[in-house]
Amino acid sequence: MDKPLVNAAFIDGNNLYKSGFDIGWKLDTRKFRIHLTETYQVRKAYYCIGYIPANTGLYARLQSEGYELIFKKVQYINGQPKGNIDAELVLKCMTQYRVYDKAVIVTSDGDFACLVKYLIQKGKLRGVIASKRALCSDLLREASGTYLSYLNDLRKKLEYL
């Protein structure tokens, strides 16, 4: 009997939040978590996000929906919050490497192209989910190849109503 897959998602939460503005509709994170489970067999979903104390309600909701949050302290530049979580996402992906069978990377950021290439080379990539074609980094698109899909194509399934 085959053992069940233990796939994990590594989510660029700041990029996913920004994607809502880019695609023109609001993503239902509860539906998205279900989609990750049903489509990609994701058991663990790591949601990397900048920490802002005023957002504790958001963090509690995400945890209740089945995400494990990975925080980074936010810095303010010209009054705007900046919580670049790239290193945290890569670190979590690599420290959990032996635990999961396949990884799903959720981002449109080309900074993750090298991670995607490595996971493909090692047979550990299940998929990459970006916001939409026009806003996906060329580097990420090229690295991901046929593993790449887009949130914008799933609007009817994942839109918050």
LUMROTOR-298801 format. One line per 10 residues: number of its first residue (from 1); their letters; for each residue x, y, z of N, C-alpha, C. Coordinates in steps of 0.05 Angstrom, whole numbers, padded with zeros to 5 digits, always signed. Example, Ala and Ser with C-alpha at 12.3 -4.5 7.8 and 13.67 -1.06 7.14 Angstrom:
1) as) +00264/-00114/+00156/+00246/-00090/+00156/+00264/-00066/+00156  +00257/-00045/+00142/+00273/-00021/+00143/+00258/+00001/+00157 $
This chain:
1) mdkplvnaaf) +00017/-00024/+00000/+00000/+00000/+00000/+00018/+00025/+00000  +00012/+00044/-00017/+00027/+00069/-00019/+00021/+00087/+00005  +00043/+00100/+00015/+00038/+00119/+00037/+00027/+00144/+00025  +00010/+00158/+00040/-00002/+00183/+00030/+00020/+00205/+00028  +00017/+00222/+00007/+00036/+00243/+00004/+00034/+00263/+00027  +00056/+00274/+00034/+00057/+00296/+00054/+00069/+00320/+00040  +00052/+00335/+00026/+00061/+00359/+00012/+00058/+00383/+00029  +00074/+00403/+00024/+00074/+00428/+00040/+00073/+00452/+00021  +00059/+00472/+00030/+00058/+00498/+00015/+00074/+00518/+00030  +00089/+00534/+00015/+00105/+00556/+00026/+00095/+00582/+00012 $
11) idgnnlyksg) +00081/+00598/+00028/+00066/+00621/+00017/+00080/+00647/+00024  +00085/+00662/+00004/+00094/+00690/+00006/+00070/+00707/+00013  +00063/+00709/+00039/+00039/+00722/+00047/+00037/+00751/+00039  +00059/+00765/+00040/+00058/+00793/+00031/+00052/+00795/+00001  +00063/+00777/-00014/+00058/+00777/-00043/+00029/+00768/-00049  +00020/+00749/-00033/-00008/+00739/-00037/-00028/+00762/-00031  -00023/+00776/-00009/-00040/+00799/-00002/-00040/+00820/-00024  -00017/+00827/-00034/-00014/+00846/-00056/-00028/+00836/-00081  -00028/+00810/-00085/-00041/+00799/-00109/-00070/+00805/-00110  -00083/+00808/-00087/-00111/+00815/-00087/-00116/+00842/-00101 $
21) fdigwkldtr) -00098/+00861/-00098/-00101/+00886/-00112/-00094/+00882/-00141  -00075/+00866/-00147/-00066/+00861/-00175/-00087/+00847/-00192  -00101/+00828/-00180/-00120/+00813/-00196/-00148/+00825/-00196  -00153/+00844/-00178/-00178/+00859/-00178/-00201/+00845/-00163  -00195/+00825/-00148/-00216/+00812/-00131/-00202/+00801/-00106  -00219/+00797/-00086/-00208/+00788/-00060/-00208/+00758/-00057  -00184/+00748/-00051/-00180/+00719/-00048/-00192/+00710/-00021  -00207/+00689/-00021/-00217/+00677/+00004/-00196/+00657/+00014  -00182/+00665/+00035/-00160/+00648/+00044/-00169/+00621/+00055  -00193/+00619/+00064/-00204/+00593/+00073/-00208/+00575/+00049 $
31) kfrihltety) -00220/+00585/+00028/-00223/+00570/+00003/-00196/+00562/-00009  -00177/+00581/-00007/-00151/+00575/-00018/-00137/+00553/-00003  -00141/+00552/+00023/-00129/+00530/+00039/-00141/+00503/+00031  -00167/+00503/+00027/-00181/+00479/+00017/-00170/+00471/-00010  -00167/+00490/-00028/-00156/+00485/-00055/-00128/+00473/-00053  -00112/+00483/-00036/-00085/+00471/-00033/-00086/+00442/-00024  -00105/+00436/-00006/-00108/+00408/+00003/-00119/+00390/-00019  -00140/+00399/-00032/-00154/+00382/-00052/-00138/+00380/-00078  -00125/+00401/-00087/-00111/+00400/-00113/-00082/+00391/-00110  -00069/+00399/-00089/-00040/+00393/-00086/-00034/+00374/-00063 $
41) qvrkayycig) -00054/+00364/-00049/-00051/+00346/-00026/-00033/+00358/-00005  -00036/+00384/+00000/-00020/+00399/+00020/-00030/+00393/+00048  -00012/+00383/+00065/-00019/+00378/+00093/-00011/+00402/+00110  +00012/+00414/+00104/+00022/+00437/+00119/+00024/+00461/+00100  +00013/+00483/+00109/+00014/+00508/+00093/+00028/+00529/+00110  +00052/+00536/+00103/+00068/+00556/+00117/+00063/+00583/+00104  +00053/+00601/+00120/+00045/+00628/+00110/+00065/+00648/+00122  +00083/+00658/+00105/+00104/+00676/+00114/+00093/+00705/+00111  +00095/+00720/+00132/+00082/+00746/+00133/+00096/+00765/+00152  +00096/+00791/+00145/+00107/+00811/+00163/+00088/+00815/+00186 $
51) yipantglya) +00100/+00818/+00210/+00084/+00821/+00234/+00078/+00850/+00241  +00052/+00857/+00242/+00042/+00883/+00251/+00023/+00878/+00274  +00029/+00888/+00298/+00012/+00882/+00321/-00018/+00888/+00317  -00025/+00907/+00301/-00053/+00913/+00297/-00068/+00892/+00281  -00053/+00873/+00269/-00065/+00852/+00252/-00069/+00826/+00266  -00071/+00826/+00292/-00074/+00800/+00307/-00099/+00785/+00299  -00120/+00800/+00293/-00145/+00786/+00284/-00141/+00771/+00258  -00126/+00783/+00239/-00120/+00770/+00214/-00103/+00745/+00219  -00083/+00747/+00237/-00066/+00724/+00242/-00082/+00701/+00255  -00100/+00708/+00273/-00116/+00688/+00286/-00134/+00674/+00266 $
61) rlqsegyeli) -00146/+00689/+00247/-00163/+00678/+00227/-00147/+00659/+00209  -00124/+00667/+00200/-00107/+00650/+00183/-00100/+00624/+00197  -00093/+00626/+00222/-00086/+00602/+00237/-00111/+00584/+00240  -00134/+00595/+00244/-00158/+00579/+00246/-00166/+00565/+00219  -00156/+00577/+00197/-00161/+00565/+00171/-00141/+00544/+00163  -00121/+00539/+00181/-00102/+00518/+00176/-00075/+00526/+00167  -00069/+00551/+00168/-00042/+00560/+00161/-00024/+00561/+00185  +00001/+00554/+00182/+00021/+00558/+00202/+00036/+00583/+00195  +00035/+00603/+00213/+00047/+00629/+00206/+00076/+00631/+00213  +00092/+00642/+00195/+00120/+00648/+00199/+00123/+00678/+00198 $
71) fkkvqyingq) +00130/+00691/+00220/+00130/+00720/+00221/+00158/+00732/+00217  +00158/+00756/+00206/+00182/+00772/+00205/+00174/+00800/+00215  +00192/+00811/+00231/+00187/+00838/+00241/+00186/+00858/+00218  +00165/+00874/+00218/+00162/+00894/+00197/+00178/+00919/+00204  +00191/+00930/+00183/+00204/+00955/+00185/+00187/+00976/+00170  +00189/+01001/+00178/+00174/+01022/+00165/+00193/+01039/+00149  +00188/+01042/+00124/+00204/+01059/+00106/+00185/+01080/+00094  +00191/+01105/+00101/+00174/+01127/+00093/+00145/+01123/+00102  +00142/+01112/+00126/+00116/+01108/+00137/+00101/+01083/+00127  +00112/+01069/+00108/+00100/+01045/+00096/+00113/+01020/+00108 $
81) pkgnidaelv) +00096/+01000/+00116/+00107/+00975/+00127/+00122/+00959/+00105  +00144/+00948/+00112/+00160/+00931/+00094/+00168/+00906/+00109  +00158/+00884/+00100/+00164/+00858/+00114/+00172/+00838/+00093  +00196/+00841/+00082/+00206/+00823/+00061/+00212/+00795/+00074  +00197/+00775/+00066/+00198/+00749/+00079/+00213/+00728/+00062  +00227/+00736/+00041/+00240/+00717/+00023/+00258/+00698/+00038  +00275/+00708/+00055/+00294/+00690/+00069/+00279/+00670/+00087  +00258/+00680/+00100/+00243/+00662/+00119/+00229/+00640/+00103  +00219/+00646/+00080/+00205/+00626/+00063/+00226/+00605/+00054  +00248/+00613/+00044/+00268/+00595/+00034/+00279/+00578/+00057 $
91) lkcmtqyrvy) +00284/+00591/+00080/+00294/+00576/+00103/+00274/+00555/+00112  +00249/+00562/+00114/+00229/+00542/+00123/+00226/+00520/+00103  +00227/+00526/+00077/+00226/+00506/+00056/+00249/+00486/+00058  +00273/+00496/+00064/+00296/+00479/+00065/+00299/+00464/+00091  +00290/+00477/+00113/+00292/+00462/+00139/+00271/+00440/+00141  +00250/+00442/+00125/+00229/+00422/+00125/+00232/+00402/+00102  +00254/+00405/+00087/+00259/+00390/+00062/+00255/+00360/+00065  +00264/+00349/+00087/+00262/+00319/+00091/+00235/+00311/+00101  +00219/+00330/+00109/+00193/+00324/+00121/+00171/+00321/+00100  +00172/+00338/+00079/+00151/+00337/+00059/+00161/+00322/+00034 $
101) dkavivtsdg) +00141/+00311/+00019/+00147/+00298/-00006/+00151/+00318/-00029  +00132/+00337/-00031/+00133/+00357/-00052/+00125/+00384/-00041  +00135/+00405/-00053/+00130/+00433/-00044/+00113/+00447/-00065  +00095/+00465/-00054/+00080/+00484/-00071/+00090/+00511/-00062  +00099/+00527/-00081/+00108/+00554/-00075/+00087/+00574/-00085  +00079/+00592/-00068/+00058/+00612/-00075/+00070/+00639/-00074  +00075/+00650/-00099/+00087/+00676/-00102/+00087/+00684/-00131  +00092/+00709/-00137/+00097/+00719/-00164/+00125/+00730/-00166  +00140/+00728/-00145/+00166/+00741/-00142/+00189/+00725/-00154  +00204/+00737/-00172/+00226/+00724/-00186/+00249/+00717/-00167 $
111) dfaclvkyli) +00249/+00728/-00143/+00271/+00721/-00124/+00270/+00691/-00117  +00247/+00678/-00122/+00244/+00650/-00115/+00251/+00631/-00138  +00259/+00642/-00161/+00266/+00626/-00184/+00287/+00605/-00178  +00307/+00613/-00162/+00329/+00593/-00156/+00318/+00571/-00138  +00301/+00577/-00120/+00289/+00556/-00103/+00272/+00537/-00120  +00256/+00548/-00138/+00239/+00532/-00155/+00257/+00514/-00173  +00278/+00524/-00184/+00296/+00508/-00201/+00308/+00485/-00184  +00317/+00491/-00160/+00328/+00471/-00143/+00308/+00449/-00136  +00284/+00457/-00129/+00263/+00437/-00123/+00256/+00419/-00147  +00256/+00431/-00170/+00251/+00415/-00195/+00274/+00395/-00199 $
121) qkgklrgvia) +00298/+00405/-00196/+00322/+00388/-00200/+00322/+00364/-00181  +00312/+00368/-00157/+00311/+00347/-00137/+00285/+00331/-00137  +00267/+00337/-00155/+00242/+00323/-00156/+00223/+00329/-00133  +00225/+00353/-00122/+00210/+00360/-00098/+00189/+00382/-00103  +00185/+00390/-00128/+00165/+00412/-00133/+00139/+00400/-00142  +00117/+00408/-00130/+00090/+00400/-00138/+00077/+00421/-00155  +00083/+00447/-00148/+00071/+00469/-00164/+00080/+00496/-00154  +00075/+00516/-00172/+00080/+00544/-00165/+00054/+00558/-00172  +00044/+00575/-00153/+00020/+00590/-00158/+00026/+00619/-00156  +00022/+00633/-00178/+00026/+00662/-00180/-00001/+00676/-00183 $
131) skralcsdll) -00001/+00703/-00181/-00026/+00718/-00182/-00039/+00717/-00210  -00024/+00728/-00230/-00034/+00726/-00258/-00011/+00729/-00277  -00015/+00720/-00301/+00007/+00719/-00321/+00021/+00746/-00324  +00006/+00767/-00326/+00018/+00794/-00332/+00036/+00804/-00309  +00031/+00794/-00285/+00046/+00804/-00262/+00067/+00784/-00251  +00068/+00761/-00263/+00088/+00741/-00254/+00115/+00748/-00265  +00135/+00747/-00249/+00162/+00752/-00257/+00170/+00734/-00280  +00184/+00745/-00300/+00194/+00728/-00322/+00213/+00707/-00311  +00229/+00714/-00291/+00248/+00694/-00279/+00233/+00671/-00267  +00212/+00676/-00252/+00196/+00655/-00240/+00181/+00639/-00261 $
141) reasgtylsy) +00170/+00652/-00281/+00156/+00638/-00302/+00174/+00619/-00317  +00198/+00628/-00323/+00217/+00612/-00338/+00226/+00588/-00320  +00232/+00593/-00295/+00241/+00572/-00277/+00219/+00551/-00272  +00194/+00559/-00271/+00172/+00542/-00263/+00162/+00524/-00286  +00163/+00534/-00310/+00154/+00518/-00333/+00125/+00509/-00329  +00121/+00483/-00333/+00094/+00472/-00332/+00083/+00469/-00304  +00099/+00475/-00283/+00090/+00474/-00256/+00074/+00498/-00248  +00074/+00519/-00265/+00062/+00545/-00258/+00032/+00546/-00264  +00017/+00556/-00244/-00012/+00562/-00248/-00017/+00590/-00237  -00041/+00600/-00242/-00047/+00628/-00235/-00073/+00629/-00219 $
151) lndlrkkley) -00072/+00645/-00197/-00097/+00650/-00181/-00119/+00662/-00198  -00112/+00680/-00216/-00133/+00693/-00232/-00150/+00674/-00248  -00139/+00651/-00255/-00154/+00630/-00269/-00174/+00616/-00251  -00172/+00620/-00225/-00189/+00606/-00205/-00209/+00624/-00191  -00214/+00647/-00203/-00231/+00667/-00190/-00258/+00656/-00181  -00272/+00640/-00198/-00298/+00630/-00191/-00296/+00611/-00167  -00274/+00598/-00164/-00271/+00579/-00142/-00261/+00592/-00116  -00244/+00613/-00118/-00230/+00623/-00095/-00238/+00652/-00086  -00256/+00665/-00100/-00263/+00692/-00094/-00278/+00694/-00068  -00272/+00714/-00052/-00287/+00719/-00027/-00313/+00733/-00034 $
161) l) -00335/+00721/-00026/-00361/+00732/-00033/-00375/+00744/-00009 $
